[in-house]
């Protein structure tokens, strides 16, 4: 099955979850960018320190919203299998964001450019984070999380298979 077909099937089957993911991400962006601007503009902290503080504070509610609202996972917290990998993926976004913010901060003192650099960098990690959360972290904790019933099984030549091998 082509990547495009798989993506389409996933969107059709999971559009509500995708909307909740987008909403949760929007909450995280607004919260994180507000904290970043307060730390940078009002407290006078560097762009890197402001970005780090905003990241840590905003990711705490985002984790719980992802876990509980987006993926409806209410089981016991699995630190090694879920929490640690979630923070590692998030830290990848922080690393990319910190690099971008550091470069911009070194060349300007405009807070809006700092904000744009942070949002753009985290945006590059956004889709990867969804895939990791859905495929490996929270999606596996959901009841009935198996292959999509809507996904047609395709034969090797791309035509629909009867499902018999």
C-alpha positions as CSV (number, residue, x, y, z in Angstrom):
1,X,0.0,0.0,0.0
2,X,1.4,3.4,-0.9
3,X,2.3,5.9,1.8
4,X,-0.4,8.3,0.4
5,X,-3.1,5.6,0.6
6,X,-2.0,4.7,4.1
7,X,-2.1,8.4,5.2
8,X,-5.6,8.9,3.6
9,X,-6.9,5.8,5.4
10,X,-5.4,6.9,8.7
11,X,-7.0,10.4,8.3
12,X,-10.4,8.9,7.5
13,X,-10.3,6.5,10.4
14,X,-8.8,8.9,12.9
15,X,-10.0,12.4,12.0
16,X,-11.4,13.0,15.5
17,X,-8.1,12.1,17.1
18,X,-6.2,14.2,14.6
19,X,-8.4,17.2,15.4
20,X,-7.8,16.7,19.1
21,X,-4.1,16.4,18.4
22,X,-4.2,19.7,16.5
23,X,-6.2,21.3,19.3
24,X,-3.8,20.1,22.0
25,X,-0.8,21.3,19.9
26,X,-2.4,24.7,19.5
27,X,-2.8,24.9,23.3
28,X,0.9,23.9,23.7
29,X,2.0,26.5,21.1
30,X,0.0,29.3,22.7
31,X,1.1,28.4,26.2
32,X,4.7,27.8,25.2
33,X,5.0,31.0,23.1
34,X,3.3,33.1,25.9
35,X,5.8,31.8,28.4
36,X,8.7,32.3,25.9
37,X,7.7,35.9,25.3
38,X,7.2,36.6,29.1
39,X,10.6,35.2,29.8
40,X,12.3,37.0,26.9
41,X,10.5,40.3,26.8
42,X,9.5,40.9,30.4
43,X,12.2,39.1,32.4
44,X,15.0,39.8,29.9
45,X,16.2,36.2,29.8
46,X,18.1,35.0,26.7
47,X,16.2,33.4,23.9
48,X,17.7,30.0,24.7
49,X,16.8,30.1,28.4
50,X,13.4,31.4,27.6
51,X,12.8,28.7,25.0
52,X,13.9,26.0,27.5
53,X,11.7,27.2,30.3
54,X,8.7,27.5,27.9
55,X,9.3,24.0,26.6
56,X,9.4,22.4,30.0
57,X,6.4,24.2,31.4
58,X,4.2,23.8,28.2
59,X,5.0,20.1,27.7
60,X,3.7,19.0,31.0
61,X,0.0,19.8,30.3
62,X,0.5,18.7,26.6
63,X,1.6,15.3,27.7
64,X,-1.5,14.8,29.9
65,X,-3.8,16.1,27.1
66,X,-2.2,13.8,24.6
67,X,-2.4,10.9,26.9
68,X,-5.9,11.4,28.2
69,X,-7.8,13.4,25.6
70,X,-6.2,12.6,22.3
71,X,-5.5,8.9,22.8
72,X,-8.0,8.2,25.6
73,X,-5.4,6.4,27.7
74,X,-6.3,6.1,31.3
75,X,-4.3,3.1,32.4
76,X,-1.3,3.2,34.7
77,X,1.6,5.4,33.7
78,X,4.3,3.5,32.0
79,X,7.4,5.5,32.6
80,X,9.9,3.6,30.5
81,X,7.6,2.8,27.6
82,X,5.6,6.0,27.3
83,X,6.8,8.9,29.4
84,X,10.5,8.7,28.7
85,X,10.1,8.2,24.9
86,X,7.5,11.1,24.8
87,X,10.0,13.4,26.4
88,X,12.9,12.2,24.2
89,X,10.8,13.0,21.0
90,X,9.9,16.3,22.6
91,X,13.6,17.0,23.4
92,X,14.4,16.5,19.7
93,X,11.9,19.3,19.0
94,X,13.6,21.4,21.7
95,X,17.1,20.7,20.2
96,X,15.9,21.9,16.7
97,X,14.1,24.8,18.3
98,X,17.0,25.8,20.5
99,X,19.4,25.8,17.5
100,X,17.0,28.0,15.5
101,X,16.3,30.4,18.4
102,X,20.0,30.6,19.3
103,X,20.9,31.5,15.7
104,X,18.1,34.1,15.5
105,X,18.9,35.5,19.0
106,X,22.5,36.0,18.0
107,X,21.5,38.2,15.1
108,X,18.6,40.2,16.4
109,X,16.9,41.2,19.6
110,X,13.4,41.1,18.0
111,X,11.1,38.9,20.1
112,X,8.9,38.2,17.1
113,X,11.8,36.7,15.2
114,X,12.5,34.5,18.2
115,X,8.9,33.4,18.3
116,X,8.9,32.6,14.6
117,X,12.1,30.6,14.9
118,X,10.7,28.6,17.8
119,X,7.3,27.9,16.1
120,X,9.0,27.0,12.8
121,X,11.4,24.6,14.4
122,X,8.8,22.8,16.6
123,X,6.5,22.6,13.5
124,X,9.1,20.5,11.7
125,X,8.9,17.9,14.5
126,X,5.1,18.1,14.8
127,X,4.1,15.4,12.3
128,X,6.9,13.0,13.4
129,X,5.7,13.5,17.0
130,X,2.2,12.5,16.1
131,X,3.4,9.4,14.3
132,X,5.6,8.3,17.2
133,X,2.8,9.0,19.8
134,X,0.2,7.2,17.7
135,X,2.2,4.3,16.6
136,X,4.5,3.6,19.5
137,X,3.4,5.4,22.7
138,X,-0.3,6.0,23.3
139,X,-1.9,4.3,20.3
140,X,-0.8,0.9,21.6
141,X,-2.4,1.6,24.9
142,X,-5.9,2.0,23.4
143,X,-8.4,-0.8,23.4
144,X,-8.9,-2.5,20.1
145,X,-5.9,-0.9,18.6
146,X,-5.3,-3.1,15.6
147,X,-5.1,-2.6,11.9
148,X,-7.8,-0.4,10.5
149,X,-10.9,-2.2,9.3
150,X,-11.2,0.3,6.5
151,X,-7.7,-0.3,5.2
152,X,-8.0,-2.5,2.1
153,X,-5.4,-5.2,1.8
154,X,-3.5,-4.7,-1.4
155,X,-1.8,-7.4,-3.4
156,X,1.8,-6.9,-4.4
157,X,0.8,-5.3,-7.7
158,X,-1.3,-2.6,-6.0
159,X,-4.7,-4.1,-6.7
160,X,-7.1,-5.0,-3.9
161,X,-6.5,-8.5,-2.5
162,X,-9.2,-10.9,-1.3
163,X,-7.1,-11.2,1.9
164,X,-6.1,-14.9,1.2
165,X,-2.5,-15.7,0.9
